[in-house]
Amino acid sequence: MPCSPSLRSAMRVCSRSALLLVLLGVLRHGGASGLLELSLGKFRNVLLNQTSPVEAVIRNIGSNVTVVVFQVHAQQSDVVISFDKTPSVNSSGVGVDRGLVSILRPQQTVCTWYLRALDAGQVLSTAISIPYMEKDPIPGGCNLEFDLEVDPNLYLDYTLVDIHIKFAPANLGYTRGANPPSCDSGTGQSSRWRLRYDVYQYFLPENDLSEMVLVSHIRKMSEVQSIKANGIKMLTLTTDDKTNVYFSSLPGQGVIYNVIVWDPLWNTSAAYIPVHTYACSFADLVDNCSSLSKLSTKVFFTAFAVLGLFTCFFGHRFWKTDLFFMGFIVSAFFFFVFITRVTGLGYDVRLILTAVAGIVGGLLLAGSWWRFGSVLLCMFVVGLVLGFLFVSTLFFTPLGDYRVFRDDVVFWVTFTSVALMVPVLFVGCPRILNILASGIVGSYTVVLAIACYVYTSLAYITLDLLRRVLNDYFNRAYTNVPFQRNDLIILSVWAMLALSGVTVQLRRERSEVPFPPHPYLTWKRERERRSTNVLDPSHHIPPLKERIHNKLLHIKEFFQKDQPAGERTPLLL
């Protein structure tokens, strides 16, 4: 439920108060004074600006530490991190989540880095330095693609469809002062080819875009043990695999990704620099992270949910309305896919044309029932819609991320086969099929309408399938989504509506005929009865053509002037 204005105001006040307290803490610890004293493994919040670089220093580093990974994170404003006061391409990084690797020399006990904001204005960030020993692998140690010599960063790009993450391969650890192991000397167990890469995902709380939430949660994805404890392990890459990973995009939902590189010989691990995304822009005036759904989308799915809710409880009783609803879904889906594939029209135009096509398709299905009266044909379409939703729900689970389903042929053959099984299984009880379909599918439209106003992962049951139809390369993306409190509440609402709708219809229709009689035959029989039964008052009703002619005469007489009364010709003598 949307928050009231007073509640929103109170939340904004609390958020600003919390941010103010953090900033005061930063100032108290000297983060804005130009010098930031760090301790290994401990986070520090720091306030950055463009004009005055902050010098981050770690002292008294132990002799057993061979590598220090320093990283800094901000929510939406880019930060510049460098080894020198004057950044250069090969000694600095720019972004909201960036880090550097310091390879320690013998006897070195102090490390220094420099931080500043890229743009004007102050930026709240959090920084940490993580130590690694000589047997720990070095993240990004075999970089051949990016600017830094050793690059521990994850590089993330997003679209409205998917998220692309790439990173540089790691190298084996080594002692201070020694030469680094060669990255291309061989592929045996004594080389970096034995390393494994575990990719982790972590979801921020839903519907929370605050800066403090990100700062507090990104700490859980920075060190190896906390990543394993809090993150979701999505996949493991070997050195033979490309260091590219794709995930489905979740606009408006905060997600943190990280990679742990593991050395199976020494059983040691190291973490890359975590990276976060909301798959949307905070700066855009329209369609930003706070208002993702367009007005046209809200109008379309709200009206669709009203029709779906009516169908959920009264679909079988109002049979032709139910057929219109199912025909609308089938024709609107295929038309939207077609028009998106072959044209470059804007989203609003496509949505309007899709609504028109859906109405035409719904009328055609209802009209086919009126003319032909085929229960089998109508139940095939209804069962196909229910099967579509059922299979989409199956692939919405972790089953959909199995590697075998990345092959489009396997995926679509499996999808089509299971979807067709639904009308086949219920061929002997079509009334039950229709009631189940109207209750389950009709109630799901309410979920889609809610998703236009409040984020919920349940909308991706059908949205991910639409993405796969429209995008040739979506099969490579992992489609894991969060399931948090909002999703649990909305799932309960969906289940309650579906169960109530099915129960109400089953109780109401148990003593009724399964389906209404053939409309066309009924109309034809009634017309013949009226034409032969003289005692039927309807027998004396003039034909339709004559009635229309009489109506037109009445309308014509209405516009004629009244004639004056009295004699209009001279008297004859």
SEROVO-114950 format. One line per field, with one value per residue (C-alpha): residue number from 1; residue in three letters; x, y, z. Coordinates in steps of 0.25 Angstrom, whole numbers, padded with zeros to 4 digits. Example, Ala and Ser with C-alpha at 12.3 -4.5 7.8 and 13.67 -1.06 7.14 Angstrom:
// SEROVO-114950
fivex c(1:2)
volum c(ala:ser)
east c(0049:0055)
north c(-0018:-0004)
up c(0031:0029)
***
This chain:
// SEROVO-114950
fivex c(1:2:3:4:5:6:7:8:9:10:11:12:13:14:15:16:17:18:19:20:21:22:23:24:25:26:27:28:29:30:31:32:33:34:35:36:37:38:39:40:41:42:43:44:45:46:47:48:49:50:51:52:53:54:55:56:57:58:59:60:61:62:63:64:65:66:67:68:69:70:71:72:73:74:75:76:77:78:79:80:81:82:83:84:85:86:87:88:89:90:91:92:93:94:95:96:97:98:99:100:101:102:103:104:105:106:107:108:109:110:111:112:113:114:115:116:117:118:119:120:121:122:123:124:125:126:127:128:129:130:131:132:133:134:135:136:137:138:139:140:141:142:143:144:145:146:147:148:149:150:151:152:153:154:155:156:157:158:159:160:161:162:163:164:165:166:167:168:169:170:171:172:173:174:175:176:177:178:179:180:181:182:183:184:185:186:187:188:189:190:191:192:193:194:195:196:197:198:199:200:201:202:203:204:205:206:207:208:209:210:211:212:213:214:215:216:217:218:219:220:221:222:223:224:225:226:227:228:229:230:231:232:233:234:235:236:237:238:239:240:241:242:243:244:245:246:247:248:249:250:251:252:253:254:255:256:257:258:259:260:261:262:263:264:265:266:267:268:269:270:271:272:273:274:275:276:277:278:279:280:281:282:283:284:285:286:287:288:289:290:291:292:293:294:295:296:297:298:299:300:301:302:303:304:305:306:307:308:309:310:311:312:313:314:315:316:317:318:319:320:321:322:323:324:325:326:327:328:329:330:331:332:333:334:335:336:337:338:339:340:341:342:343:344:345:346:347:348:349:350:351:352:353:354:355:356:357:358:359:360:361:362:363:364:365:366:367:368:369:370:371:372:373:374:375:376:377:378:379:380:381:382:383:384:385:386:387:388:389:390:391:392:393:394:395:396:397:398:399:400:401:402:403:404:405:406:407:408:409:410:411:412:413:414:415:416:417:418:419:420:421:422:423:424:425:426:427:428:429:430:431:432:433:434:435:436:437:438:439:440:441:442:443:444:445:446:447:448:449:450:451:452:453:454:455:456:457:458:459:460:461:462:463:464:465:466:467:468:469:470:471:472:473:474:475:476:477:478:479:480:481:482:483:484:485:486:487:488:489:490:491:492:493:494:495:496:497:498:499:500:501:502:503:504:505:506:507:508:509:510:511:512:513:514:515:516:517:518:519:520:521:522:523:524:525:526:527:528:529:530:531:532:533:534:535:536:537:538:539:540:541:542:543:544:545:546:547:548:549:550:551:552:553:554:555:556:557:558:559:560:561:562:563:564:565:566:567:568:569:570:571:572:573)
volum c(met:pro:cys:ser:pro:ser:leu:arg:ser:ala:met:arg:val:cys:ser:arg:ser:ala:leu:leu:leu:val:leu:leu:gly:val:leu:arg:his:gly:gly:ala:ser:gly:leu:leu:glu:leu:ser:leu:gly:lys:phe:arg:asn:val:leu:leu:asn:gln:thr:ser:pro:val:glu:ala:val:ile:arg:asn:ile:gly:ser:asn:val:thr:val:val:val:phe:gln:val:his:ala:gln:gln:ser:asp:val:val:ile:ser:phe:asp:lys:thr:pro:ser:val:asn:ser:ser:gly:val:gly:val:asp:arg:gly:leu:val:ser:ile:leu:arg:pro:gln:gln:thr:val:cys:thr:trp:tyr:leu:arg:ala:leu:asp:ala:gly:gln:val:leu:ser:thr:ala:ile:ser:ile:pro:tyr:met:glu:lys:asp:pro:ile:pro:gly:gly:cys:asn:leu:glu:phe:asp:leu:glu:val:asp:pro:asn:leu:tyr:leu:asp:tyr:thr:leu:val:asp:ile:his:ile:lys:phe:ala:pro:ala:asn:leu:gly:tyr:thr:arg:gly:ala:asn:pro:pro:ser:cys:asp:ser:gly:thr:gly:gln:ser:ser:arg:trp:arg:leu:arg:tyr:asp:val:tyr:gln:tyr:phe:leu:pro:glu:asn:asp:leu:ser:glu:met:val:leu:val:ser:his:ile:arg:lys:met:ser:glu:val:gln:ser:ile:lys:ala:asn:gly:ile:lys:met:leu:thr:leu:thr:thr:asp:asp:lys:thr:asn:val:tyr:phe:ser:ser:leu:pro:gly:gln:gly:val:ile:tyr:asn:val:ile:val:trp:asp:pro:leu:trp:asn:thr:ser:ala:ala:tyr:ile:pro:val:his:thr:tyr:ala:cys:ser:phe:ala:asp:leu:val:asp:asn:cys:ser:ser:leu:ser:lys:leu:ser:thr:lys:val:phe:phe:thr:ala:phe:ala:val:leu:gly:leu:phe:thr:cys:phe:phe:gly:his:arg:phe:trp:lys:thr:asp:leu:phe:phe:met:gly:phe:ile:val:ser:ala:phe:phe:phe:phe:val:phe:ile:thr:arg:val:thr:gly:leu:gly:tyr:asp:val:arg:leu:ile:leu:thr:ala:val:ala:gly:ile:val:gly:gly:leu:leu:leu:ala:gly:ser:trp:trp:arg:phe:gly:ser:val:leu:leu:cys:met:phe:val:val:gly:leu:val:leu:gly:phe:leu:phe:val:ser:thr:leu:phe:phe:thr:pro:leu:gly:asp:tyr:arg:val:phe:arg:asp:asp:val:val:phe:trp:val:thr:phe:thr:ser:val:ala:leu:met:val:pro:val:leu:phe:val:gly:cys:pro:arg:ile:leu:asn:ile:leu:ala:ser:gly:ile:val:gly:ser:tyr:thr:val:val:leu:ala:ile:ala:cys:tyr:val:tyr:thr:ser:leu:ala:tyr:ile:thr:leu:asp:leu:leu:arg:arg:val:leu:asn:asp:tyr:phe:asn:arg:ala:tyr:thr:asn:val:pro:phe:gln:arg:asn:asp:leu:ile:ile:leu:ser:val:trp:ala:met:leu:ala:leu:ser:gly:val:thr:val:gln:leu:arg:arg:glu:arg:ser:glu:val:pro:phe:pro:pro:his:pro:tyr:leu:thr:trp:lys:arg:glu:arg:glu:arg:arg:ser:thr:asn:val:leu:asp:pro:ser:his:his:ile:pro:pro:leu:lys:glu:arg:ile:his:asn:lys:leu:leu:his:ile:lys:glu:phe:phe:gln:lys:asp:gln:pro:ala:gly:glu:arg:thr:pro:leu:leu:leu)
east c(0000:0006:0010:0002:0008:0011:0018:0026:0030:0034:0042:0050:0052:0058:0066:0072:0075:0082:0090:0093:0098:0107:0113:0116:0123:0131:0135:0138:0148:0155:0149:0148:0161:0169:0175:0168:0174:0170:0172:0172:0159:0151:0141:0141:0131:0138:0132:0138:0138:0144:0155:0161:0166:0166:0179:0176:0187:0189:0201:0208:0205:0210:0221:0212:0203:0207:0195:0186:0173:0167:0153:0143:0128:0117:0103:0101:0113:0126:0139:0153:0163:0178:0192:0196:0191:0190:0182:0187:0180:0189:0189:0174:0160:0147:0133:0123:0130:0145:0158:0173:0183:0195:0207:0215:0230:0240:0240:0228:0219:0211:0201:0195:0184:0176:0161:0153:0139:0138:0128:0124:0117:0120:0119:0117:0125:0131:0145:0152:0166:0166:0180:0184:0195:0205:0197:0184:0181:0182:0169:0171:0186:0186:0179:0180:0168:0167:0176:0181:0193:0186:0171:0162:0149:0136:0132:0116:0107:0092:0080:0066:0067:0080:0093:0107:0118:0133:0146:0160:0166:0173:0188:0194:0199:0214:0224:0228:0239:0238:0234:0219:0216:0214:0200:0202:0214:0205:0191:0195:0192:0204:0199:0187:0178:0175:0167:0152:0143:0130:0120:0111:0098:0092:0079:0077:0063:0052:0046:0058:0067:0074:0089:0090:0084:0094:0106:0102:0099:0111:0120:0114:0119:0134:0141:0141:0135:0124:0121:0119:0110:0101:0102:0095:0105:0100:0111:0125:0135:0147:0159:0154:0142:0141:0140:0127:0114:0100:0088:0074:0072:0063:0060:0058:0063:0077:0086:0101:0110:0124:0134:0142:0154:0158:0171:0168:0183:0185:0170:0171:0162:0161:0150:0149:0143:0127:0119:0104:0093:0079:0078:0072:0076:0075:0077:0067:0054:0045:0046:0056:0058:0047:0036:0039:0025:0020:0005:0001:0006:-0002:-0015:-0013:-0011:-0021:-0032:-0027:-0027:-0042:-0046:-0037:-0043:-0057:-0053:-0047:-0060:-0071:-0063:-0071:-0084:-0082:-0076:-0074:-0067:-0058:-0055:-0052:-0042:-0035:-0035:-0030:-0018:-0014:-0015:-0009:0003:0006:0003:0012:0024:0021:0020:0033:0041:0038:0035:0042:0030:0030:0026:0013:0009:0011:0003:-0009:-0008:-0006:-0019:-0027:-0021:-0025:-0039:-0041:-0035:-0045:-0057:-0052:-0051:-0065:-0071:-0065:-0072:-0085:-0084:-0078:-0081:-0068:-0065:-0053:-0047:-0050:-0044:-0032:-0029:-0033:-0024:-0013:-0013:-0013:-0002:0006:0005:0008:0021:0025:0024:0033:0044:0043:0048:0063:0059:0060:0075:0079:0090:0082:0071:0081:0079:0067:0063:0062:0055:0044:0042:0040:0032:0022:0021:0017:0008:0000:-0001:-0010:-0022:-0019:-0020:-0033:-0040:-0050:-0054:-0054:-0063:-0052:-0041:-0049:-0052:-0037:-0032:-0041:-0038:-0023:-0020:-0031:-0024:-0010:-0014:-0016:-0001:0003:-0005:0001:0015:0012:0012:0021:0032:0030:0038:0025:0023:0036:0028:0023:0032:0045:0038:0034:0049:0053:0044:0048:0063:0072:0083:0074:0076:0090:0085:0083:0068:0069:0060:0059:0047:0045:0033:0026:0026:0021:0009:0006:0008:-0002:-0012:-0011:-0013:-0025:-0032:-0029:-0034:-0046:-0050:-0049:-0057:-0068:-0069:-0069:-0080:-0089:-0088:-0089:-0104:-0103:-0101:-0086:-0087:-0098:-0104:-0099:-0103:-0104:-0113:-0122:-0123:-0127:-0137:-0143:-0144:-0151:-0161:-0165:-0167:-0176:-0184:-0195:-0200:-0186:-0187:-0173:-0178:-0185:-0173:-0169:-0156:-0143:-0142:-0156:-0154:-0142:-0150:-0161:-0151:-0145:-0158:-0161:-0148:-0151:-0165:-0159:-0151:-0162:-0170:-0185:-0194:-0205:-0219:-0231:-0234:-0222:-0229:-0239:-0254:-0259:-0272)
north c(0000:0014:0022:0034:0048:0049:0036:0039:0052:0045:0035:0046:0053:0041:0038:0052:0051:0038:0044:0056:0047:0039:0052:0057:0044:0046:0060:0055:0044:0054:0049:0063:0068:0063:0051:0038:0028:0014:0000:-0013:-0020:-0008:0001:0016:0026:0038:0051:0054:0066:0070:0080:0074:0060:0052:0044:0030:0024:0010:0009:-0003:-0013:-0027:-0034:-0046:-0037:-0037:-0030:-0020:-0017:-0003:0000:0011:0011:0022:0021:0029:0039:0034:0034:0035:0026:0027:0023:0038:0052:0054:0042:0036:0025:0014:0017:0021:0017:0024:0019:0017:0004:0004:-0002:-0003:-0014:-0010:-0021:-0018:-0017:-0024:-0016:-0007:-0004:0008:0009:0022:0025:0037:0039:0050:0052:0053:0064:0076:0074:0065:0050:0041:0028:0017:0011:-0002:-0008:-0023:-0031:-0044:-0053:-0060:-0072:-0064:-0062:-0048:-0042:-0037:-0041:-0045:-0033:-0032:-0024:-0012:0000:-0004:-0014:-0022:-0019:-0025:-0017:-0023:-0015:-0014:-0010:-0010:-0009:-0010:-0025:-0030:-0027:-0030:-0032:-0035:-0035:-0038:-0052:-0054:-0059:-0068:-0061:-0059:-0054:-0040:-0036:-0048:-0048:-0050:-0064:-0064:-0063:-0071:-0080:-0093:-0098:-0109:-0109:-0101:-0089:-0079:-0088:-0096:-0084:-0084:-0072:-0072:-0062:-0057:-0048:-0040:-0033:-0020:-0018:-0016:-0002:0005:0014:0021:0023:0018:0004:0003:0007:-0003:-0015:-0014:-0017:-0031:-0033:-0028:-0039:-0054:-0060:-0049:-0051:-0066:-0064:-0054:-0055:-0065:-0073:-0073:-0080:-0084:-0081:-0088:-0082:-0088:-0080:-0065:-0056:-0050:-0052:-0048:-0046:-0041:-0027:-0023:-0007:-0001:-0013:-0011:-0023:-0025:-0034:-0040:-0051:-0060:-0066:-0079:-0086:-0101:-0105:-0096:-0095:-0080:-0069:-0054:-0045:-0035:-0021:-0022:-0015:-0010:-0006:-0002:-0003:0011:0025:0034:0047:0045:0054:0044:0029:0030:0020:0026:0025:0014:0011:0020:0025:0017:0004:0008:0011:-0002:-0012:-0005:-0007:-0021:-0024:-0020:-0029:-0040:-0039:-0039:-0052:-0058:-0059:-0059:-0064:-0077:-0070:-0059:-0069:-0059:-0049:-0060:-0063:-0049:-0048:-0060:-0056:-0042:-0048:-0057:-0047:-0036:-0044:-0049:-0035:-0028:-0038:-0036:-0021:-0019:-0029:-0022:-0008:0004:0010:0016:0009:0017:0015:0000:-0002:0006:-0003:-0015:-0012:-0010:-0024:-0030:-0025:-0030:-0044:-0044:-0041:-0051:-0063:-0059:-0058:-0071:-0077:-0070:-0075:-0089:-0093:-0101:-0104:-0112:-0100:-0090:-0099:-0101:-0086:-0085:-0097:-0091:-0078:-0086:-0094:-0082:-0076:-0090:-0092:-0078:-0080:-0093:-0085:-0074:-0084:-0088:-0098:-0087:-0085:-0099:-0099:-0108:-0098:-0087:-0095:-0088:-0101:-0109:-0097:-0095:-0110:-0112:-0099:-0103:-0117:-0114:-0103:-0112:-0123:-0114:-0114:-0129:-0133:-0126:-0130:-0139:-0128:-0114:-0107:-0110:-0105:-0092:-0089:-0092:-0083:-0071:-0072:-0073:-0064:-0054:-0052:-0051:-0039:-0032:-0035:-0029:-0016:-0016:-0017:-0003:0004:-0005:-0013:-0028:-0039:-0047:-0039:-0045:-0058:-0054:-0042:-0051:-0059:-0047:-0043:-0056:-0055:-0041:-0042:-0052:-0053:-0053:-0068:-0065:-0057:-0063:-0059:-0060:-0050:-0046:-0051:-0042:-0037:-0030:-0042:-0051:-0042:-0041:-0056:-0058:-0048:-0055:-0069:-0064:-0058:-0070:-0079:-0071:-0069:-0084:-0088:-0078:-0082:-0097:-0096:-0087:-0095:-0109:-0110:-0103:-0108:-0109:-0099:-0090:-0096:-0093:-0078:-0078:-0091:-0085:-0072:-0079:-0088:-0076:-0069:-0081:-0082:-0068:-0069:-0081:-0079:-0069:-0068:-0063:-0048:-0047:-0053:-0040:-0031:-0026:-0030:-0022:-0015:-0010:-0005:0003:0009:0013:0019:0027:0033:0037:0044:0051:0055:0061:0071:0075:0088:0087:0091:0102:0097:0101:0100:0101:0102:0111:0107:0101:0109)
up c(0000:-0003:0008:0013:0011:0026:0026:0014:0021:0034:0026:0019:0032:0038:0026:0026:0041:0039:0028:0036:0048:0038:0032:0046:0049:0037:0041:0055:0049:0040:0027:0021:0027:0016:0023:0026:0035:0032:0039:0031:0030:0036:0028:0029:0024:0017:0011:-0003:-0011:-0025:-0020:-0008:-0010:0003:0006:0011:0019:0026:0035:0042:0032:0037:0029:0026:0018:0003:-0004:0001:-0007:-0005:-0009:-0008:-0011:-0013:-0017:-0030:-0031:-0037:-0029:-0033:-0026:-0030:-0025:-0027:-0024:-0039:-0045:-0058:-0066:-0062:-0047:-0044:-0045:-0047:-0043:-0032:-0027:-0030:-0024:-0025:-0022:-0015:-0016:-0004:-0005:0005:0018:0014:0025:0020:0008:0003:-0007:-0011:-0012:-0018:-0024:-0039:-0040:-0032:-0019:-0007:-0008:0004:0002:0010:0009:0014:0012:0012:0014:0007:0009:0000:-0003:-0006:-0021:-0026:-0032:-0046:-0045:-0060:-0066:-0081:-0084:-0075:-0072:-0058:-0057:-0046:-0047:-0036:-0041:-0047:-0059:-0059:-0071:-0071:-0080:-0077:-0081:-0075:-0067:-0072:-0062:-0067:-0059:-0061:-0058:-0045:-0042:-0032:-0019:-0017:-0006:-0005:-0014:-0023:-0038:-0040:-0047:-0062:-0066:-0079:-0076:-0076:-0073:-0062:-0047:-0044:-0052:-0050:-0059:-0046:-0040:-0039:-0039:-0031:-0034:-0023:-0023:-0012:-0012:-0004:0003:-0007:-0010:-0002:-0010:0002:0002:0016:0013:0002:0011:0021:0012:0003:0015:0015:0001:0002:0010:0006:0019:0019:0004:0007:0019:0012:-0003:-0012:-0020:-0035:-0043:-0043:-0054:-0058:-0065:-0078:-0077:-0081:-0069:-0074:-0067:-0070:-0061:-0063:-0060:-0049:-0050:-0037:-0029:-0022:-0025:-0021:-0028:-0025:-0029:-0020:-0027:-0020:-0021:-0019:-0017:-0004:-0001:-0001:-0006:-0009:-0013:-0024:-0022:-0020:-0030:-0029:-0038:-0038:-0053:-0054:-0053:-0041:-0050:-0060:-0058:-0065:-0062:-0051:-0040:-0032:-0043:-0053:-0058:-0069:-0068:-0080:-0073:-0061:-0068:-0077:-0065:-0056:-0066:-0069:-0054:-0053:-0064:-0058:-0044:-0050:-0058:-0045:-0038:-0050:-0062:-0064:-0061:-0071:-0082:-0093:-0084:-0080:-0094:-0098:-0086:-0091:-0105:-0101:-0094:-0106:-0117:-0109:-0105:-0119:-0125:-0115:-0119:-0134:-0134:-0125:-0133:-0147:-0144:-0136:-0131:-0117:-0105:-0103:-0117:-0117:-0104:-0110:-0122:-0113:-0106:-0119:-0124:-0111:-0112:-0126:-0122:-0110:-0119:-0129:-0119:-0113:-0127:-0131:-0119:-0123:-0138:-0136:-0122:-0121:-0106:-0110:-0118:-0107:-0096:-0104:-0104:-0089:-0085:-0093:-0085:-0072:-0077:-0081:-0067:-0061:-0069:-0067:-0052:-0053:-0060:-0050:-0040:-0039:-0050:-0060:-0058:-0061:-0072:-0081:-0083:-0088:-0101:-0108:-0115:-0102:-0095:-0105:-0107:-0092:-0091:-0102:-0098:-0083:-0087:-0097:-0086:-0078:-0088:-0091:-0077:-0075:-0088:-0080:-0070:-0078:-0068:-0057:-0066:-0069:-0055:-0051:-0062:-0059:-0045:-0046:-0058:-0054:-0040:-0046:-0053:-0040:-0037:-0050:-0046:-0033:-0039:-0046:-0033:-0024:-0027:-0027:-0033:-0036:-0048:-0054:-0055:-0069:-0071:-0072:-0083:-0091:-0090:-0095:-0107:-0111:-0108:-0115:-0105:-0092:-0091:-0085:-0074:-0060:-0055:-0040:-0033:-0018:-0010:0002:0010:-0001:-0010:0001:0004:-0011:-0013:-0001:-0008:-0021:-0015:-0007:-0019:-0027:-0017:-0014:-0028:-0032:-0019:-0022:-0036:-0033:-0022:-0031:-0044:-0038:-0041:-0054:-0068:-0071:-0083:-0089:-0102:-0116:-0117:-0133:-0133:-0122:-0129:-0142:-0135:-0129:-0142:-0149:-0137:-0138:-0153:-0153:-0140:-0143:-0128:-0124:-0123:-0129:-0141:-0145:-0143:-0156:-0162:-0158:-0172:-0171:-0156:-0160:-0172:-0162:-0152:-0163:-0167:-0153:-0152:-0166:-0161:-0148:-0157:-0166:-0163:-0159:-0170:-0168:-0165:-0174:-0189:-0198:-0212:-0217:-0216:-0228:-0233)
***
